[in-house]
Amino acid sequence: MRRFAILDAPQRSEDWFAARLGRVTGSRAEDVLASIKSGEAAKRRDYRMELVTERLTGCSAEAPYVNDDMQRGIDLEPQAFALYEALTGRLVDRTGFLSHLDLMAGCSLDGHVGDFEGLIEIKCPRSANHLTNLRAKGVPAKYLPQIRHNLWITGAAWCDFVSFDPRWPEEYRLHIARVLRDDVDLAGYEAEVRRFLADVDNEVQALKGWRAVEGVA
């Protein structure tokens, strides 16, 4: 049984940004997990305050601009999808935003296979970074939080990490590494998300309570 609802709005559209308001998303999963020896990590605190702000203002804290690397990814994704489908024989579908039914969390997938049996996470990096991905054993660590988040939201059995750079010789252009659902600690991750969301909820309620005590409507 699905634990998410699908919003079929184009990514980076007004409706897409609205659907993400106040929710933990895959692109920020690393911030939820940020930790230090004592106290709260700055990345976790800053993200927590972003979500508090979004919930109270109804305005997205995300920057709407697209930098050069992001535009490169947008431009090259169709080529990457086509090559992935040709090499694997799998057809890839697209969605807008998936929102968790019970928690303020969600994700935007690059693609999925079948009825979310599998996921695709595509990166179209600069050539030097593509080399790093080619040489990595499995999936580079910096991408694992987002992949784990997406597996958690969707219930998918696996996610293929795909690195694509058409400037490389043909045999090196596409790198695929699979992450299996059973190989990541989804229960532990969900516990961290719940703790984070509880902290966000407590901050929102504290601010509302403070305004009420001050007599401000």
Order of alpha helices (4+ residues) and beta strands (2+ residues): beta-alpha-alpha-alpha-alpha-beta-beta-beta-beta-alpha-alpha-beta-beta-alpha
